[in-house]
Amino acid sequence: MRIRLADEADAAAVRDIYAPVVENTAVSFEDEPPSEGEMADRIADTLPRYPWLVCETESGDEIAGYAYAGTHRKRGAYRWSVDVSVYVAADHRGKGLGRGLYESLLELLRLQGFYNAYAGIALPNEASVALHESLGFEQVGVYESVGYKRGEWRDVGWWQLQLRDRPEDRDDLENPRTLVELDESERREALALGERHGRI
């Protein structure tokens, strides 16, 4: 498998992975899948501030999964925290792709200077909970009956991962770097970190 940064040309493949999740499950709280154009806009809006990664099969002719980070909240004091998500195509689940994508994503976020990553998981979702907890995420709370989808009120659990030690002194606290401010070698090493987990 090969993990790389996404671009707008990946929008159709990313949408093909995401659309069945929206249409057939309560994992996503969206009512309708985004169009290809909307997905391209999401990728463009995320980059270059935050990583958006895709996992290609070795042949390079298929995208089997993707992961991305985004703003946790808009107010300034939250700028050292991010929300993260990962999605894997149905026929590639259970092969280590989700873990590999997340390992690369989380390493990029550490290099950028973020301190906290948060994942919201619509419950129940044993596979997603297991993946996040295997990477060190800890549950910090539950929004009870926060969304209504597929005929039921749904809870969303929140999991947190501390990405790096937090400084006590404000003078030691630097703003996170954008993705494009990372050295090419840093990006390359972070992307390679997760590739050993895939079994495509």
N, C-alpha and C positions, 0 to 999 in steps of 0.2 A: 504494500500500500504506500501511497505518497500523500503527505499532508502539505498543503500549500495555502497561501492567502487566496481568498476568493476574489473574483471581479464580477462586474455586471454581466458578463457573458455566461456566468454560471447560473443565472436567475432561473432559467427554465428547469434545469436539473434540480436545483434546490426546491423549487415549487413542487416538482413531482414527488419529492420526499415528504414535504410538509402537508400538501393538500389532503391526503388520506387521513392524516392525524386530525385535521380540522373537521373533516366530513364524517368520520367514523368513530371518533373517540371523544372523551372529555379531557384529554391531556392538554389540548389547547383550548382557550376560552374564546377564540375567534369564532364567529358564526359562519363566515364564508372564507374560503381560501383566497389569499391575495392573487392578483393576476401576475403574469410574468413581469410586466412593467412595474407593478408595485413592489415585487420582490427585488428587482434590479435597483429600485430607489432605496430600499432598505439596506441593501449591501453598500451602495454608494454613500448613504448617510452615515453608516457605521464606520467605514474606512474614511480617512486614515486615523481617526481618533482611537478606535478600539479594534481589536482583531476580529475578523470573520474568516474562519478556516473551512476548507473542504478537504475531504478524503477521497482520493482517486484510486480506482483499481490499478493494478500494476500495468495493465495494458493502456491505461489512460483514457479509455473510451467510456467510462462510467464514473459518476460521483455517487459514492455509497453512503456518505454522511456529511454533516457539517456541524460546526459549533461557532458560537459568537459571544461577545460581551457587549454590554451597553450601559448607559447611565442608570445608576441605582435610583437616585432622586435628583431633581434639578438644582436645588439650593446648594450654595457654594461649599458648605461644610461637609457635604456628602462626596466631594470630588475624589476622595481616595478609595471609594467603594464602587463596585460594579455588580451588575446582574449578569448571570451566565446561563446559557442554554445549549443543549446538544440534541441532535436528531439523527437517527440512522435509518436508512431504507429497510423496509420490512424483511427483505430477503438477505440482508447482511447483518442482522442483529445476532448477538451471541458470539461474535468473532473478535471482540476486543476493540472494535473501532471507536465506540463511544469513549472508552477509557483513553485510547490513544489521542483522540481529538482533544479531550479535556486536558491531558498532560501537557500537550503543546500549548493550548490556550492559556492555561494557568501559569506556565513558565513565562510566556510573553507578558502577561499581566504583572508578574513579579518584576520582570526586567523594566517594565514601564514605570514602576513605582507605586502600584496600587497595593492596598493593605488588606482589603476584605472583598471576598466574592460571595454573592448570595444567589441561591437557586430557589425558585418557587415551583412546587410540585403539586399538581392537582391530585387529590387523594381519592381512592387508593391507587398506588402505583409502586408495587414492590420492586420492580426492576430498576426504576429510576432512583428510588431511595437507596437500594443496595449499591448502585454505581456511585452515587454521591458520597455515601458513608465510607465506601472503600477508598475514596480519595481524601478522606479526612474531614469532610463536611459534617457539621453537627447541627441537629435540629434546634432551632431557637424559638419556634412558635407556630401557631396554626391560626389562619383566618377561617373561622367556622362559617359554613354556609355562605360563602362570599360570592359565589357565582351559580347561575342556573343554566344547566346545559343537559341535553338529552334526557329531559324529563325529571331531573333531580337537582336539588341544591347541593353544591359541591364545596368541600373544604379545600384550602390550599395550605400546605405546610411550607415553612421556610427553613432552609438550611444555610449555614454560614461556614466559610472557610477563611481562616486567617492566613493570608498569603506570605506575610513576613512580619518580623518583630516591629512593633509600633514604637517610635521614639517618644520619650517623655517630654523633651524640650522642643518647643515650637521652632527654635532656630535650626533644628536638625530635620525639620519636615519640609521636603521639597515637593513641589507640584509634580504629579505624574507626567511622564513624557508621552507625547503622541506616538503612535505606532511608527510613523515615518522618521521619528527622531532616533529610533534604535539603529545601531550599526547593523549592516547587512549580515555580518558574522553572528551577531546575537540572534537575529531573526532565524537564520539558517539552522543554528544549533537548537533553538527552541522547537522549530518545526520537526527536526529529526528526532527529538526526544520521544515523541509519541508514536513514531512509525513502527517501532519494534513490537507493538501490541497487536497489530492487525494480522488477520489470517485470511486474506482474500486470495 
